[in-house]
Every structure is written in structure tokens, then in C-alpha cells.
Amino acid sequence: MCVREITIVETVIKEDIKLVGLSALMTTTVPAMEETIKLLREKAPFCKIVVGGAVLTKEYADKIGADKYAKDAMEGVRYARSIYGK
């Protein structure tokens, strides 16, 4: 577990963040994304998680426990609006 995963989770809890977006552009960053999702599920189950990026697929997003795979930023925005109605 890295400092960045802990920082994300601590910030989500402290600020009561309801949605986190994670992006991976290289396969080397995907394990950290998976670890972050595991920590968020454990420590902040109220938070929804949307993932995307050049190296991700919907199948992999499902495998690592994300709530939503977004093929681009606007799909992530639409997902947030569908949940929070803004």
C-alpha cells in the first residue's frame, strides 16, 4: 500500500466525498488503482468509484470492483449526474 492510496482514502472520508474518479494511462499504475478501490470499499463504502483510461476495459473495471467504467471524461460526468442529479 502506497501513501497515495492512503491519502485518497483519508481525503474521501474527511471531506465526505461521494464519487472518486481514477484513471490509468499505463499498465504499471493499474495495481495501485485496484488497491485504492479495495481500501475505499473497506473504509468509505459510501463512495462511488468510476474508472477509465487508455489501458482499462469495462471487464477489468468490473474485476477490480469499480462501480462504473467510463470510456471518456464525459461519460464519467454523465454517470455523476445520473447519481447526484446535477
Secondary structure, DSSP 8 states (H G I E B T S, - for coil): --HHHHHHHHHHHHHT--EEEEE-SSGGGHHHHHHHHHHHHHH-TT-EEEEE-TT--HHHHHHTT-SEE-SSHHHHHHHHHHHH--
